[in-house]
């Protein structure tokens, strides 16, 4: 019996090893494909009521495929210039941060980010952009996973719950719900909201001729990054743009400032964001900051999702452990009261 267990354990480990070796270079595409399906699922479900599930999924896939193709073209045309500008912007931003008077622990955190994040970001971007055939393969895998996951979303959701062990069913459900809350906060709130701001900022930088295409895209990416930081935000970028324009034309600087107020901050933060986060769980800005930056440095691009999710699951485990401890304290006290009666 023991030999049989050892044999099957070895078989399972061998299969897991072979599966990991097969997909390890495509994990980013797979994870983002699943995340994309999670984001698109509510839209696909509403659309399927009108045109049917299969057609709705194909329509959503077509939209995502077009956007992915445009992304590939953009990478081909502007990636080198964007990388140079992004690296320059981030380097100047961290130098500016280090010059501010702030608590020592924050200063140490930003110094650590300045030393490691810039190089890590550069290596991640170059890894996916030096080889266009590799990037094209990643996009194909992303679209395949996205389509399959979206088409079978209801089935996958049911299967996840059926895999939970009966003995720890409550803990398993709580972890799943915590993962969903974190994904909602990161993907459907922060990522969508910040990406929209970044697009408007990049368009503004280009239309007002503050920078070229590559520099405008880099400014948009930095806007997304700044949205993660406590107190700071994307508003810094439109202020920088307005200062640059002020040296050329006062009128253009005022117009761009109004554009930034309406499309980046604070107008969207006060009038649009509350509608997005209504009846939706939120994630602490500290968790988001540490999770995303730490996740990127630990896991690469896929760490944008894995970092915050892992911290969210850890907090769920702590909450569950605390509840179990409270139950154990209450149960003996109840038993003692019944004995006294």
Phi and psi in degrees as GROMACS dihedral restraints (atoms count N, CA, C in turn):
[ dihedral_restraints ]
;  ai    aj    ak    al  type     phi  dphi    fc
    3     4     5     6     1   -64.3    20    10
    4     5     6     7     1   -39.7    20    10
    6     7     8     9     1   -63.8    20    10
    7     8     9    10     1   -38.6    20    10
    9    10    11    12     1   -64.2    20    10
   10    11    12    13     1   -42.2    20    10
   12    13    14    15     1   -61.8    20    10
   13    14    15    16     1   -45.6    20    10
   15    16    17    18     1   -60.7    20    10
   16    17    18    19     1   -41.4    20    10
   18    19    20    21     1   -60.9    20    10
   19    20    21    22     1   -48.4    20    10
   21    22    23    24     1   -71.0    20    10
   22    23    24    25     1   -32.9    20    10
   24    25    26    27     1   -62.8    20    10
   25    26    27    28     1   -42.7    20    10
   27    28    29    30     1   -64.1    20    10
   28    29    30    31     1   -40.1    20    10
   30    31    32    33     1   -63.2    20    10
   31    32    33    34     1   -45.8    20    10
   33    34    35    36     1   -61.8    20    10
   34    35    36    37     1   -44.8    20    10
   36    37    38    39     1   -62.7    20    10
   37    38    39    40     1   -38.8    20    10
   39    40    41    42     1   -64.4    20    10
   40    41    42    43     1   -43.5    20    10
   42    43    44    45     1   -62.8    20    10
   43    44    45    46     1   -45.2    20    10
   45    46    47    48     1   -61.3    20    10
   46    47    48    49     1   -39.7    20    10
   48    49    50    51     1   -63.7    20    10
   49    50    51    52     1   -44.9    20    10
   51    52    53    54     1   -65.3    20    10
   52    53    54    55     1   -39.4    20    10
   54    55    56    57     1   -63.8    20    10
   55    56    57    58     1   -44.6    20    10
   57    58    59    60     1   -62.9    20    10
   58    59    60    61     1   -43.7    20    10
   60    61    62    63     1   -61.9    20    10
   61    62    63    64     1   -30.7    20    10
   63    64    65    66     1   -73.5    20    10
   64    65    66    67     1   -40.0    20    10
   66    67    68    69     1  -106.9    20    10
   67    68    69    70     1    -3.7    20    10
   69    70    71    72     1   -62.5    20    10
   70    71    72    73     1   -29.2    20    10
   72    73    74    75     1   -85.3    20    10
   73    74    75    76     1    -3.6    20    10
   75    76    77    78     1  -118.3    20    10
   76    77    78    79     1     9.9    20    10
   78    79    80    81     1   -61.2    20    10
   79    80    81    82     1   -36.4    20    10
   81    82    83    84     1   -62.5    20    10
   82    83    84    85     1   -45.5    20    10
   84    85    86    87     1   -63.8    20    10
   85    86    87    88     1   -40.1    20    10
   87    88    89    90     1   -66.3    20    10
   88    89    90    91     1   -47.0    20    10
   90    91    92    93     1   -63.8    20    10
   91    92    93    94     1   -44.7    20    10
   93    94    95    96     1   -70.7    20    10
   94    95    96    97     1   -28.5    20    10
   96    97    98    99     1   -64.7    20    10
   97    98    99   100     1   -43.6    20    10
   99   100   101   102     1   -65.0    20    10
  100   101   102   103     1   -41.5    20    10
  102   103   104   105     1   -65.1    20    10
  103   104   105   106     1   -40.2    20    10
  105   106   107   108     1   -62.8    20    10
  106   107   108   109     1   -40.5    20    10
  108   109   110   111     1   -64.6    20    10
  109   110   111   112     1   -37.3    20    10
  111   112   113   114     1   -63.4    20    10
  112   113   114   115     1   -41.1    20    10
  114   115   116   117     1   -68.4    20    10
  115   116   117   118     1   -42.4    20    10
  117   118   119   120     1   -80.5    20    10
  118   119   120   121     1   -13.4    20    10
  120   121   122   123     1   -57.5    20    10
  121   122   123   124     1   -46.7    20    10
  123   124   125   126     1   -59.1    20    10
  124   125   126   127     1   -40.8    20    10
  126   127   128   129     1   -66.5    20    10
  127   128   129   130     1   -42.5    20    10
  129   130   131   132     1   -64.0    20    10
  130   131   132   133     1   -37.5    20    10
  132   133   134   135     1   -66.0    20    10
  133   134   135   136     1   -41.2    20    10
  135   136   137   138     1   -67.1    20    10
  136   137   138   139     1   -40.9    20    10
  138   139   140   141     1   -68.4    20    10
  139   140   141   142     1   -33.3    20    10
  141   142   143   144     1   -65.9    20    10
  142   143   144   145     1   -23.3    20    10
  144   145   146   147     1   -68.0    20    10
  145   146   147   148     1   -23.3    20    10
  147   148   149   150     1   -97.7    20    10
  148   149   150   151     1   -41.4    20    10
  150   151   152   153     1  -118.2    20    10
  151   152   153   154     1    -3.1    20    10
  153   154   155   156     1    97.7    20    10
  154   155   156   157     1   154.8    20    10
  156   157   158   159     1   -65.0    20    10
  157   158   159   160     1   -45.4    20    10
  159   160   161   162     1   -65.0    20    10
  160   161   162   163     1   -46.6    20    10
  162   163   164   165     1   -66.1    20    10
  163   164   165   166     1   -39.4    20    10
  165   166   167   168     1   -61.7    20    10
  166   167   168   169     1   -43.0    20    10
  168   169   170   171     1   -63.7    20    10
  169   170   171   172     1   -40.6    20    10
  171   172   173   174     1   -66.7    20    10
  172   173   174   175     1   -37.8    20    10
  174   175   176   177     1   -64.1    20    10
  175   176   177   178     1   -46.6    20    10
  177   178   179   180     1   -62.8    20    10
  178   179   180   181     1   -41.9    20    10
  180   181   182   183     1   -60.6    20    10
  181   182   183   184     1   -42.0    20    10
  183   184   185   186     1   -61.6    20    10
  184   185   186   187     1   -42.2    20    10
  186   187   188   189     1   -62.6    20    10
  187   188   189   190     1   -46.3    20    10
  189   190   191   192     1   -66.5    20    10
  190   191   192   193     1   -36.8    20    10
  192   193   194   195     1   -64.7    20    10
  193   194   195   196     1   -40.9    20    10
  195   196   197   198     1   -63.3    20    10
  196   197   198   199     1   -46.3    20    10
  198   199   200   201     1   -62.4    20    10
  199   200   201   202     1   -38.5    20    10
  201   202   203   204     1   -66.4    20    10
  202   203   204   205     1   -39.5    20    10
  204   205   206   207     1   -64.8    20    10
  205   206   207   208     1   -42.3    20    10
  207   208   209   210     1   -62.6    20    10
  208   209   210   211     1   -37.2    20    10
  210   211   212   213     1   -62.4    20    10
  211   212   213   214     1   -43.8    20    10
  213   214   215   216     1   -63.2    20    10
  214   215   216   217     1   -41.3    20    10
  216   217   218   219     1   -64.3    20    10
  217   218   219   220     1   -42.9    20    10
  219   220   221   222     1   -61.4    20    10
  220   221   222   223     1   -41.6    20    10
  222   223   224   225     1   -61.3    20    10
  223   224   225   226     1   -42.1    20    10
  225   226   227   228     1   -63.0    20    10
  226   227   228   229     1   -40.2    20    10
  228   229   230   231     1   -85.0    20    10
  229   230   231   232     1   -38.6    20    10
  231   232   233   234     1  -125.2    20    10
  232   233   234   235     1     5.3    20    10
  234   235   236   237     1   -64.1    20    10
  235   236   237   238     1   -40.8    20    10
  237   238   239   240     1   -62.7    20    10
  238   239   240   241     1   -48.2    20    10
  240   241   242   243     1   -64.2    20    10
  241   242   243   244     1   -40.7    20    10
  243   244   245   246     1   -62.9    20    10
  244   245   246   247     1   -42.9    20    10
  246   247   248   249     1   -61.2    20    10
  247   248   249   250     1   -45.3    20    10
  249   250   251   252     1   -62.7    20    10
  250   251   252   253     1   -44.2    20    10
  252   253   254   255     1   -68.0    20    10
  253   254   255   256     1   -41.4    20    10
  255   256   257   258     1   -63.1    20    10
  256   257   258   259     1   -44.2    20    10
  258   259   260   261     1   -62.2    20    10
  259   260   261   262     1   -41.3    20    10
  261   262   263   264     1   -66.0    20    10
  262   263   264   265     1   -44.6    20    10
  264   265   266   267     1   -60.5    20    10
  265   266   267   268     1   -47.4    20    10
  267   268   269   270     1   -64.7    20    10
  268   269   270   271     1   -39.9    20    10
  270   271   272   273     1   -62.0    20    10
  271   272   273   274     1   -44.7    20    10
  273   274   275   276     1   -68.0    20    10
  274   275   276   277     1   -35.2    20    10
  276   277   278   279     1   -65.2    20    10
  277   278   279   280     1   -45.0    20    10
  279   280   281   282     1   -68.4    20    10
  280   281   282   283     1   -33.2    20    10
  282   283   284   285     1   -63.6    20    10
  283   284   285   286     1   -42.5    20    10
  285   286   287   288     1   -63.5    20    10
  286   287   288   289     1   -41.4    20    10
  288   289   290   291     1   -61.6    20    10
  289   290   291   292     1   -42.9    20    10
  291   292   293   294     1   -65.5    20    10
  292   293   294   295     1   -21.8    20    10
  294   295   296   297     1   -82.1    20    10
  295   296   297   298     1   -13.6    20    10
  297   298   299   300     1   -79.5    20    10
  298   299   300   301     1   151.9    20    10
  300   301   302   303     1   -85.5    20    10
  301   302   303   304     1   110.2    20    10
  303   304   305   306     1  -140.6    20    10
  304   305   306   307     1   165.0    20    10
  306   307   308   309     1   -54.7    20    10
  307   308   309   310     1   148.5    20    10
  309   310   311   312     1   -59.3    20    10
  310   311   312   313     1   -37.7    20    10
  312   313   314   315     1   -67.7    20    10
  313   314   315   316     1   -36.0    20    10
  315   316   317   318     1   -69.4    20    10
  316   317   318   319     1   -39.4    20    10
  318   319   320   321     1   -61.7    20    10
  319   320   321   322     1   -41.9    20    10
  321   322   323   324     1   -65.1    20    10
  322   323   324   325     1   -38.9    20    10
  324   325   326   327     1   -63.4    20    10
  325   326   327   328     1   -47.0    20    10
  327   328   329   330     1   -68.0    20    10
  328   329   330   331     1   -33.8    20    10
  330   331   332   333     1   -64.3    20    10
  331   332   333   334     1   -42.1    20    10
  333   334   335   336     1   -63.8    20    10
  334   335   336   337     1   -42.2    20    10
  336   337   338   339     1   -63.0    20    10
  337   338   339   340     1   -42.0    20    10
  339   340   341   342     1   -61.9    20    10
  340   341   342   343     1   -36.7    20    10
  342   343   344   345     1   -76.6    20    10
  343   344   345   346     1   -38.1    20    10
  345   346   347   348     1  -104.6    20    10
  346   347   348   349     1   -36.1    20    10
  348   349   350   351     1   -67.2    20    10
  349   350   351   352     1   -40.1    20    10
  351   352   353   354     1   -60.1    20    10
  352   353   354   355     1   -47.8    20    10
  354   355   356   357     1   -68.0    20    10
  355   356   357   358     1   -38.1    20    10
  357   358   359   360     1   -64.9    20    10
  358   359   360   361     1   -43.1    20    10
  360   361   362   363     1   -62.6    20    10
  361   362   363   364     1   -42.4    20    10
  363   364   365   366     1   -62.0    20    10
  364   365   366   367     1   -45.1    20    10
  366   367   368   369     1   -66.0    20    10
  367   368   369   370     1   -36.7    20    10
  369   370   371   372     1   -65.1    20    10
  370   371   372   373     1   -48.3    20    10
  372   373   374   375     1   -64.8    20    10
  373   374   375   376     1   -42.3    20    10
  375   376   377   378     1   -66.8    20    10
  376   377   378   379     1   -33.6    20    10
  378   379   380   381     1   -59.7    20    10
  379   380   381   382     1   -36.4    20    10
  381   382   383   384     1   -98.3    20    10
  382   383   384   385     1    -4.0    20    10
  384   385   386   387     1  -120.4    20    10
  385   386   387   388     1   -15.7    20    10
  387   388   389   390     1   -68.5    20    10
  388   389   390   391     1   -29.8    20    10
  390   391   392   393     1  -117.3    20    10
  391   392   393   394     1   104.9    20    10
  393   394   395   396     1   -66.8    20    10
  394   395   396   397     1   -38.3    20    10
  396   397   398   399     1   -59.0    20    10
  397   398   399   400     1   -37.9    20    10
  399   400   401   402     1   -65.6    20    10
  400   401   402   403     1   -41.1    20    10
  402   403   404   405     1   -65.1    20    10
  403   404   405   406     1   -39.9    20    10
  405   406   407   408     1   -63.3    20    10
  406   407   408   409     1   -40.4    20    10
  408   409   410   411     1   -63.1    20    10
  409   410   411   412     1   -42.0    20    10
  411   412   413   414     1   -59.7    20    10
  412   413   414   415     1   -41.4    20    10
  414   415   416   417     1   -66.8    20    10
  415   416   417   418     1   -38.7    20    10
  417   418   419   420     1   -63.3    20    10
  418   419   420   421     1   -44.9    20    10
  420   421   422   423     1   -63.8    20    10
  421   422   423   424     1   -42.0    20    10
  423   424   425   426     1   -57.5    20    10
  424   425   426   427     1   -47.3    20    10
  426   427   428   429     1   -65.7    20    10
  427   428   429   430     1   -38.7    20    10
  429   430   431   432     1   -65.0    20    10
  430   431   432   433     1   -45.7    20    10
  432   433   434   435     1   -66.3    20    10
  433   434   435   436     1   -40.6    20    10
  435   436   437   438     1   -59.7    20    10
  436   437   438   439     1   -48.7    20    10
  438   439   440   441     1   -65.0    20    10
  439   440   441   442     1   -47.7    20    10
  441   442   443   444     1   -63.5    20    10
  442   443   444   445     1   -43.5    20    10
  444   445   446   447     1   -66.7    20    10
  445   446   447   448     1   -40.6    20    10
  447   448   449   450     1   -68.2    20    10
  448   449   450   451     1   -39.9    20    10
  450   451   452   453     1   -67.3    20    10
  451   452   453   454     1   -33.2    20    10
  453   454   455   456     1  -112.2    20    10
  454   455   456   457     1    28.1    20    10
  456   457   458   459     1   -59.9    20    10
  457   458   459   460     1   -44.2    20    10
  459   460   461   462     1   -64.3    20    10
  460   461   462   463     1   -42.8    20    10
  462   463   464   465     1   -63.2    20    10
  463   464   465   466     1   -44.4    20    10
  465   466   467   468     1   -63.6    20    10
  466   467   468   469     1   -38.6    20    10
  468   469   470   471     1   -62.0    20    10
  469   470   471   472     1   -44.3    20    10
  471   472   473   474     1   -64.7    20    10
  472   473   474   475     1   -41.1    20    10
  474   475   476   477     1   -64.6    20    10
  475   476   477   478     1   -35.9    20    10
  477   478   479   480     1   -59.8    20    10
  478   479   480   481     1   -42.6    20    10
  480   481   482   483     1   -71.1    20    10
  481   482   483   484     1   -32.4    20    10
  483   484   485   486     1   -70.6    20    10
  484   485   486   487     1   -21.4    20    10
  486   487   488   489     1   -80.2    20    10
  487   488   489   490     1   -10.3    20    10
  489   490   491   492     1   -68.5    20    10
  490   491   492   493     1   135.0    20    10
  492   493   494   495     1   -67.1    20    10
  493   494   495   496     1   138.4    20    10
  495   496   497   498     1   -59.1    20    10
  496   497   498   499     1   -33.7    20    10
  498   499   500   501     1   -69.0    20    10
  499   500   501   502     1   -33.9    20    10
  501   502   503   504     1  -118.5    20    10
  502   503   504   505     1    39.7    20    10
  504   505   506   507     1   -61.9    20    10
  505   506   507   508     1   -41.0    20    10
  507   508   509   510     1   -64.5    20    10
  508   509   510   511     1   -43.6    20    10
  510   511   512   513     1   -64.0    20    10
  511   512   513   514     1   -42.7    20    10
  513   514   515   516     1   -60.8    20    10
  514   515   516   517     1   -44.1    20    10
  516   517   518   519     1   -63.7    20    10
  517   518   519   520     1   -38.4    20    10
  519   520   521   522     1   -65.9    20    10
  520   521   522   523     1   -39.4    20    10
  522   523   524   525     1   -65.7    20    10
  523   524   525   526     1   -39.8    20    10
  525   526   527   528     1   -63.9    20    10
  526   527   528   529     1   -44.3    20    10
  528   529   530   531     1   -64.4    20    10
  529   530   531   532     1   -37.6    20    10
  531   532   533   534     1   -65.8    20    10
  532   533   534   535     1   -39.9    20    10
  534   535   536   537     1   -62.2    20    10
  535   536   537   538     1   -42.6    20    10
  537   538   539   540     1   -63.9    20    10
  538   539   540   541     1   -41.9    20    10
  540   541   542   543     1   -61.8    20    10
  541   542   543   544     1   -43.3    20    10
  543   544   545   546     1   -66.0    20    10
  544   545   546   547     1   -42.2    20    10
  546   547   548   549     1   -63.3    20    10
  547   548   549   550     1   -41.1    20    10
  549   550   551   552     1   -60.6    20    10
  550   551   552   553     1   -45.8    20    10
  552   553   554   555     1   -68.2    20    10
  553   554   555   556     1   -40.2    20    10
  555   556   557   558     1   -79.0    20    10
  556   557   558   559     1   -48.8    20    10
  558   559   560   561     1   -83.1    20    10
  559   560   561   562     1   -52.9    20    10
  561   562   563   564     1   -83.4    20    10
  562   563   564   565     1   -16.8    20    10
  564   565   566   567     1  -110.5    20    10
  565   566   567   568     1   -70.5    20    10
  567   568   569   570     1   -64.0    20    10
  568   569   570   571     1   -52.6    20    10
  570   571   572   573     1   -63.7    20    10
  571   572   573   574     1   -47.9    20    10
  573   574   575   576     1   -63.8    20    10
  574   575   576   577     1   -46.1    20    10
  576   577   578   579     1   -66.4    20    10
  577   578   579   580     1   -45.7    20    10
  579   580   581   582     1   -68.7    20    10
  580   581   582   583     1   -38.2    20    10
  582   583   584   585     1   -64.1    20    10
  583   584   585   586     1   -39.0    20    10
  585   586   587   588     1   -63.5    20    10
  586   587   588   589     1   -44.5    20    10
  588   589   590   591     1   -60.1    20    10
  589   590   591   592     1   -43.6    20    10
  591   592   593   594     1   -62.8    20    10
  592   593   594   595     1   -40.3    20    10
  594   595   596   597     1   -63.5    20    10
  595   596   597   598     1   -46.4    20    10
  597   598   599   600     1   -62.9    20    10
  598   599   600   601     1   -40.5    20    10
  600   601   602   603     1   -65.1    20    10
  601   602   603   604     1   -44.2    20    10
  603   604   605   606     1   -61.6    20    10
  604   605   606   607     1   -42.6    20    10
  606   607   608   609     1   -61.5    20    10
  607   608   609   610     1   -42.9    20    10
  609   610   611   612     1   -62.7    20    10
  610   611   612   613     1   -43.7    20    10
  612   613   614   615     1   -59.3    20    10
  613   614   615   616     1   -37.6    20    10
  615   616   617   618     1   -78.7    20    10
  616   617   618   619     1   -45.2    20    10
  618   619   620   621     1   -63.6    20    10
  619   620   621   622     1   -40.9    20    10
  621   622   623   624     1   -83.4    20    10
  622   623   624   625     1     3.9    20    10
  624   625   626   627     1    59.1    20    10
  625   626   627   628     1    37.2    20    10
  627   628   629   630     1   -75.7    20    10
  628   629   630   631     1   -34.2    20    10
  630   631   632   633     1  -151.0    20    10
  631   632   633   634     1   170.8    20    10
  633   634   635   636     1   -79.5    20    10
  634   635   636   637     1  -173.2    20    10
  636   637   638   639     1   -61.3    20    10
  637   638   639   640     1   -48.8    20    10
  639   640   641   642     1   -61.4    20    10
  640   641   642   643     1   -42.7    20    10
  642   643   644   645     1   -67.2    20    10
  643   644   645   646     1   -35.1    20    10
  645   646   647   648     1   -67.5    20    10
  646   647   648   649     1   -42.3    20    10
  648   649   650   651     1   -62.9    20    10
  649   650   651   652     1   -43.3    20    10
  651   652   653   654     1   -61.4    20    10
  652   653   654   655     1   -39.6    20    10
  654   655   656   657     1   -62.8    20    10
  655   656   657   658     1   -39.0    20    10
  657   658   659   660     1   -64.5    20    10
  658   659   660   661     1   -41.5    20    10
  660   661   662   663     1   -63.8    20    10
  661   662   663   664     1   -42.7    20    10
  663   664   665   666     1   -65.0    20    10
  664   665   666   667     1   -33.7    20    10
  666   667   668   669     1   -59.6    20    10
  667   668   669   670     1   -42.8    20    10
  669   670   671   672     1   -62.3    20    10
  670   671   672   673     1   -42.6    20    10
  672   673   674   675     1   -64.3    20    10
  673   674   675   676     1   -42.4    20    10
  675   676   677   678     1   -65.0    20    10
  676   677   678   679     1   -28.6    20    10
  678   679   680   681     1   -63.6    20    10
  679   680   681   682     1   -18.7    20    10
  681   682   683   684     1   -79.7    20    10
  682   683   684   685     1   -28.3    20    10
  684   685   686   687     1   -79.5    20    10
  685   686   687   688     1   134.4    20    10
  687   688   689   690     1   -59.7    20    10
  688   689   690   691     1   141.6    20    10
  690   691   692   693     1    71.8    20    10
  691   692   693   694     1   -50.7    20    10
  693   694   695   696     1   -72.7    20    10
  694   695   696   697     1   172.3    20    10
  696   697   698   699     1  -177.0    20    10
  697   698   699   700     1  -175.6    20    10
  699   700   701   702     1   -65.1    20    10
  700   701   702   703     1   -16.9    20    10
  702   703   704   705     1   -60.0    20    10
  703   704   705   706     1   -25.1    20    10
  705   706   707   708     1   -60.6    20    10
  706   707   708   709     1   -36.8    20    10
  708   709   710   711     1   -70.2    20    10
  709   710   711   712     1   -40.0    20    10
  711   712   713   714     1   -73.7    20    10
  712   713   714   715     1   -26.7    20    10
  714   715   716   717     1   -66.6    20    10
  715   716   717   718     1   -42.9    20    10
  717   718   719   720     1   -61.1    20    10
  718   719   720   721     1   -43.7    20    10
  720   721   722   723     1   -62.0    20    10
  721   722   723   724     1   -40.7    20    10
  723   724   725   726     1   -66.0    20    10
  724   725   726   727     1   -37.7    20    10
  726   727   728   729     1   -64.4    20    10
  727   728   729   730     1   -41.8    20    10
  729   730   731   732     1   -63.0    20    10
  730   731   732   733     1   -43.0    20    10
  732   733   734   735     1   -68.3    20    10
  733   734   735   736     1   -30.1    20    10
  735   736   737   738     1   -58.3    20    10
  736   737   738   739     1   -32.0    20    10
  738   739   740   741     1   -71.8    20    10
  739   740   741   742     1   -20.6    20    10
  741   742   743   744     1   -98.1    20    10
  742   743   744   745     1   -49.3    20    10
  744   745   746   747     1  -154.6    20    10
  745   746   747   748     1   125.5    20    10
  747   748   749   750     1   -64.9    20    10
  748   749   750   751     1   -40.0    20    10
  750   751   752   753     1   -63.9    20    10
  751   752   753   754     1   -44.0    20    10
  753   754   755   756     1   -63.9    20    10
  754   755   756   757     1   -37.7    20    10
  756   757   758   759     1   -63.6    20    10
  757   758   759   760     1   -42.2    20    10
  759   760   761   762     1   -66.4    20    10
  760   761   762   763     1   -42.5    20    10
  762   763   764   765     1   -63.2    20    10
  763   764   765   766     1   -42.1    20    10
  765   766   767   768     1   -68.0    20    10
  766   767   768   769     1   -35.9    20    10
  768   769   770   771     1   -62.5    20    10
  769   770   771   772     1   -42.5    20    10
  771   772   773   774     1   -63.5    20    10
  772   773   774   775     1   -40.0    20    10
  774   775   776   777     1   -61.5    20    10
  775   776   777   778     1   -43.7    20    10
  777   778   779   780     1   -65.6    20    10
  778   779   780   781     1   -39.9    20    10
  780   781   782   783     1   -61.8    20    10
  781   782   783   784     1   -40.2    20    10
  783   784   785   786     1   -80.7    20    10
  784   785   786   787     1   -31.8    20    10
  786   787   788   789     1  -108.1    20    10
  787   788   789   790     1   -22.0    20    10
  789   790   791   792     1  -112.8    20    10
  790   791   792   793     1   -60.2    20    10
  792   793   794   795     1  -170.2    20    10
  793   794   795   796     1   141.8    20    10
  795   796   797   798     1  -100.0    20    10
  796   797   798   799     1    -6.7    20    10
  798   799   800   801     1   -54.0    20    10
  799   800   801   802     1   -50.3    20    10
  801   802   803   804     1   -62.4    20    10
  802   803   804   805     1   -32.7    20    10
  804   805   806   807     1   -67.7    20    10
  805   806   807   808     1   -32.8    20    10
  807   808   809   810     1   -93.9    20    10
  808   809   810   811     1   -27.0    20    10
  810   811   812   813     1  -115.6    20    10
  811   812   813   814     1   -20.7    20    10
  813   814   815   816     1  -109.9    20    10
  814   815   816   817     1   -45.3    20    10
  816   817   818   819     1   -59.0    20    10
  817   818   819   820     1   -42.0    20    10
  819   820   821   822     1   -56.5    20    10
  820   821   822   823     1   -32.6    20    10
  822   823   824   825     1   -71.2    20    10
  823   824   825   826     1   -32.9    20    10
  825   826   827   828     1   -72.5    20    10
  826   827   828   829     1   -37.5    20    10
  828   829   830   831     1   -92.1    20    10
  829   830   831   832     1    -1.1    20    10
  831   832   833   834     1   -61.5    20    10
  832   833   834   835     1   130.6    20    10
  834   835   836   837     1    58.1    20    10
  835   836   837   838     1    30.1    20    10
  837   838   839   840     1  -131.8    20    10
  838   839   840   841     1   141.3    20    10
  840   841   842   843     1   -65.2    20    10
  841   842   843   844     1   151.3    20    10
  843   844   845   846     1  -119.4    20    10
  844   845   846   847     1   157.4    20    10
  846   847   848   849     1  -115.7    20    10
  847   848   849   850     1   136.2    20    10
  849   850   851   852     1   -55.7    20    10
  850   851   852   853     1   141.8    20    10
  852   853   854   855     1   -62.0    20    10
  853   854   855   856     1   -31.1    20    10
  855   856   857   858     1   -67.8    20    10
  856   857   858   859     1   -43.4    20    10
  858   859   860   861     1   -61.5    20    10
  859   860   861   862     1   -43.7    20    10
  861   862   863   864     1   -63.5    20    10
  862   863   864   865     1   -44.7    20    10
  864   865   866   867     1   -62.5    20    10
  865   866   867   868     1   -54.4    20    10
  867   868   869   870     1   -66.0    20    10
  868   869   870   871     1   -42.3    20    10
  870   871   872   873     1   -63.4    20    10
  871   872   873   874     1   -47.6    20    10
  873   874   875   876     1   -73.4    20    10
  874   875   876   877     1   -49.1    20    10
  876   877   878   879     1   -66.4    20    10
  877   878   879   880     1   -44.5    20    10
  879   880   881   882     1   -64.5    20    10
  880   881   882   883     1   -39.1    20    10
  882   883   884   885     1   -63.9    20    10
  883   884   885   886     1   -40.6    20    10
  885   886   887   888     1   -63.1    20    10
  886   887   888   889     1   -43.4    20    10
  888   889   890   891     1   -69.6    20    10
  889   890   891   892     1   -28.6    20    10
  891   892   893   894     1   -88.3    20    10
  892   893   894   895     1   -42.8    20    10
  894   895   896   897     1  -116.3    20    10
  895   896   897   898     1    -4.7    20    10
  897   898   899   900     1    88.0    20    10
  898   899   900   901     1  -153.2    20    10
  900   901   902   903     1   -59.3    20    10
  901   902   903   904     1   -36.1    20    10
  903   904   905   906     1   -67.7    20    10
  904   905   906   907     1   -15.6    20    10
  906   907   908   909     1   -65.6    20    10
  907   908   909   910     1   -17.8    20    10
  909   910   911   912     1   -55.9    20    10
  910   911   912   913     1   -34.0    20    10
  912   913   914   915     1   -97.7    20    10
  913   914   915   916     1   -44.8    20    10
  915   916   917   918     1   -65.2    20    10
  916   917   918   919     1   -36.1    20    10
  918   919   920   921     1   -60.9    20    10
  919   920   921   922     1   -59.7    20    10
  921   922   923   924     1   -61.9    20    10
  922   923   924   925     1   -36.0    20    10
  924   925   926   927     1   -65.0    20    10
  925   926   927   928     1   -43.0    20    10
  927   928   929   930     1   -63.2    20    10
  928   929   930   931     1   -40.5    20    10
  930   931   932   933     1   -67.9    20    10
  931   932   933   934     1   -36.4    20    10
  933   934   935   936     1   -64.3    20    10
  934   935   936   937     1   -42.1    20    10
  936   937   938   939     1   -66.4    20    10
  937   938   939   940     1   -37.5    20    10
  939   940   941   942     1   -63.1    20    10
  940   941   942   943     1   -42.1    20    10
  942   943   944   945     1   -65.6    20    10
  943   944   945   946     1   -34.8    20    10
  945   946   947   948     1   -64.9    20    10
  946   947   948   949     1   -40.7    20    10
  948   949   950   951     1   -63.7    20    10
  949   950   951   952     1   -41.0    20    10
  951   952   953   954     1   -64.1    20    10
  952   953   954   955     1   -42.5    20    10
  954   955   956   957     1   -62.5    20    10
  955   956   957   958     1   -42.5    20    10
  957   958   959   960     1   -65.9    20    10
  958   959   960   961     1   -42.2    20    10
  960   961   962   963     1   -61.8    20    10
  961   962   963   964     1   -40.2    20    10
  963   964   965   966     1   -63.9    20    10
  964   965   966   967     1   -40.9    20    10
  966   967   968   969     1   -64.0    20    10
  967   968   969   970     1   -40.8    20    10
  969   970   971   972     1   -63.5    20    10
  970   971   972   973     1   -43.0    20    10
  972   973   974   975     1   -61.2    20    10
  973   974   975   976     1   -42.2    20    10
  975   976   977   978     1   -65.0    20    10
  976   977   978   979     1   -38.4    20    10
  978   979   980   981     1   -63.9    20    10
  979   980   981   982     1   -43.7    20    10
  981   982   983   984     1   -65.1    20    10
  982   983   984   985     1   -32.2    20    10
  984   985   986   987     1   -71.5    20    10
  985   986   987   988     1   -40.2    20    10
  987   988   989   990     1   -71.4    20    10
  988   989   990   991     1   -37.4    20    10
  990   991   992   993     1   -62.9    20    10
  991   992   993   994     1   -47.4    20    10
  993   994   995   996     1   -60.9    20    10
  994   995   996   997     1   -36.7    20    10
  996   997   998   999     1   -65.4    20    10
  997   998   999  1000     1   -37.3    20    10
  999  1000  1001  1002     1   -67.7    20    10
 1000  1001  1002  1003     1   -40.8    20    10
 1002  1003  1004  1005     1   -63.4    20    10
 1003  1004  1005  1006     1   -38.7    20    10
 1005  1006  1007  1008     1   -67.0    20    10
 1006  1007  1008  1009     1   -38.1    20    10
 1008  1009  1010  1011     1   -65.5    20    10
 1009  1010  1011  1012     1   -38.1    20    10
 1011  1012  1013  1014     1   -69.0    20    10
 1012  1013  1014  1015     1   -34.7    20    10
 1014  1015  1016  1017     1   -67.0    20    10
 1015  1016  1017  1018     1   -37.7    20    10
 1017  1018  1019  1020     1   -67.4    20    10
 1018  1019  1020  1021     1   -35.0    20    10
